[in-house]
């Protein structure tokens, strides 16, 4: 999806297939993260560790350093990837792939990772993890980073969704974009039946992926899951899908620039 010279590469079917696969990644990363408690000390500012020329949390420091390394090897050359800490990221040592962009150049200015990070630390973690500190800060941060990047990729795929919808129905979207009518664009982009299907699918996947496997042949009375399927459904309902539609609207508002 990063690039393409063939319009067939950009279709709602191909995007839908990618989003369904990304559900798997998000759920598996949730299962990894909830092995640990919230570990609030990791996110406190300023951090208790003395880091020269740095005033943020320990988590911010670890995340920023991770993005610096990933930027050097080309992660953010892909329009599918959006950094959380974009200031002063180094250039890639790997040259970009020559391909035809599929998104409008304004896509680079659409980044809701600040919102994602705020929601993640203050609302999502307390929902999924028990409140405690266990001292496993490095491992916890690694799980956080994997999960946050998966969520970011899923949510920013809204740019691709918006692009293909704009191409398919330009006459319908153009007047709303010119009028800067955010509410009308949001309404046009909302399909409640599809959203309900997504919520049911991710809940079912969470139940399947998170089942405790035993060698006991006797049928268990209750299926024990590593993650509550209803919480995964709620994650998509309250945050993933609304933020995706926010990305779609922000992209469309810039599509005619």
N, C-alpha and C positions, 0 to 999 in steps of 0.2 A: 504493500500500500504506500510505501514511502515515495515512489515515483512511478511514472509509466508513460509510455508513448501511445498506448492503446486505450481508447475510451472504455473498452470492455473491462479494463482493470479497475475502473471506478464504477461500482454499481451497488445498489442497496443489498443485493444478495451477497456479494463479496464482503461488504462491510459487516453484514449480519453474521456471516460465518466467523469473521475475526472476533467480533464482540462475544459470541458464544464461547469461543476458545479462551478468551480473556477471563470469562467467568471462572473457568477451572483454575487459572493462575491465581486469581484473587482469593478464591475459597481455600486453596491449599496454603496460601500465605497467611490467611487468617488462622488456620489451624496451627501453623508454626508459631505465630505471634502469641496466641493465647496459652502457650505453654508457660508463659511468664506473666507475672502480675503487671500492674500499670507502671511500676517503677517511676513514680513522679519526680524523684531526685534527678533523673536523667534530663528532664525538660526544664528544670528550674534555672532562672536567670538572675544574677550571673551564676555560673557553675562554681562548685566548691573547689574544682581543680584550677590551679593557676596556669593559664595558657597565655603566653606572651602575645600582645597585640590582638587579643580577642576578648569580647565582653558578653557573648551570648551563652546559651546553654551548652552542656556537653553534647547533647544530641545534635544541635545545630553545627557544632564544630565537626563532629564525625560525618554528618551528612554533607557538609560543604566540602570536606576533604575527599569524600567519595565522588562527588560530582566533578571536582577538579580532575581527578584521575580519569574518570569516564569521559570527560570532555576531551582530554588529550588523545584518546583513542577513538574519537568520532561519534560518541553516542548521540550528541545533540546536533549532528548534521542531518539526522532523520526528522522529518516533520511529525512523526509519531511520538517523539520524545520532547518533553518540555522540562527544563531545569527548575528546581525549587529555589536555587540561589544563583541567579543569572549574573550577578555583578562580578566582574573580573575573572570570568571563566577563561581558561587558556584556549588557544586555537588547537585544532586537531593536528596531530602529527601524521594522520592518515588522510590522504586527499579524498575529497568528496566523489561519490559515484556520479558519472555523467548520465543524467536521465532527465526526462521531461517532467517538471513539477505538475502535480495534480491539484494543488491548492493555490488560491490567490495569495500573492505576497503578503497581504495584510494578516495572514494566519499567524505570522511570527509575533504579532502584537497581542494575540489572545492567549492569556496564561492565567488560570485561576488557581494555581498551586498554593498561593497564600491562603485562600479560602479552604482548600483541601487540607492543608496542614493544620489550620486552626480547628476545623471540625474534627479532624482525626484525633488530636491530642485532648481536646476538651469535651468531646461528645462520644466519639466512636470507641476509644480505648476504655473509658469507664463502663461502657455498655457491654463490652466483650470480656474484659479482664478484671480479676479481683484486685481490690485496692491494697497494695502493699509494695514494699521495696525488698528485693531479694539480692541486690548487689550485682546481678548479671547484666551490667549496663552495656557492655560491648556487644554481647550476643543479642540483647533486646533491641539495641539500635540497628543492628544488621537486619533483624526481622522487620523492624519498622520501615527501614529504607526499601526493602524488597516490596513490602505491601503498599507503601505510599507510591512508589513508582508504577506499580501495577494499576492502582486506582487512578493515578494521573493519566496514564496511557489510555485507560478505558474512557475516562471522562473527556479527555481532549480529542478522542475519536469523533466527538461531536462536530469537529471541523469537517471531517470527511462526509459525515451524514448531511450536514448543511450544504456542502458543495454539490453533492449528487442531487439533493432535493431542489436546489436552486437551478441546476441545469435542466432538470426534468420539468420544472414549473416556473420558469423565469418570469412569465407574464403575471403570475400570481404573487410572486415574492417581491418583484421590483417596486411596485407602488408602496408597499409596506415599508421597504427599506428606505425609499426616498422620504417617506413621512416620518421615519425614525419611530415607528409604532412598535415598541417592544412587546406590549401586551398582545397585539394582534399576531405578531410573529410567534410568540410563545404558544398561543392558542392553535395556530396553524401547524406547529411542530408537535403538538401533543396528541398521542393516540392511546387512550386509556386502555383499550383492549390489549394492545401490544405490551403496555407496561404491566398489566396484570399477569400476562403470560410470562414475562421475564421474572417477576417476583416468584411465581410458582416454580419456575424452572430452577432458579438459583437455590430455593429452599429444598427442592428435591435433590439437587446435586450435593448440597451441604449434608443432607442425610446420608446419601450414598457414599460420599468421599470420607465422611467423618465417623462411619460406623466402627465400633470396636470389633476386631476380628478375633474369634476364639476357635479352638479346635473341638469344642464341646458340640456334639451332634444334636443335643436336645434343643428344642426350639425355645428361645428366650421369650419371656412374657413382654418385655419392653426392649426396644432397640436403643442402646446407649450410644449417643453421638458425642464426638469431641467438640463440636460447635453446635449451638442451638440454631436449627434451620430457620426459625422465625426471626432470629436476629439478622441473619444474612438477608432475608427478604426485606426486613426493615432497613438495612443498610442501603439497599438499592432503591427502596421506595422514598426514603427521606433525604438521601444525599447523592448517591451515584447518578440516578436518572435526572433529578432536578439540576444538578451541576452540569450534566451533559447538555441539557437543553439550554442552560445559561451560556455555555460555550457556543452552541449553535446560533443563538441569537446574537451574541457579540461578533461572531464571525460574519453572519449575514449583514449586520449593520455596517461592516467594513468592506463588503463584497464588491461594491460599486466604486470604491475609491480609486 
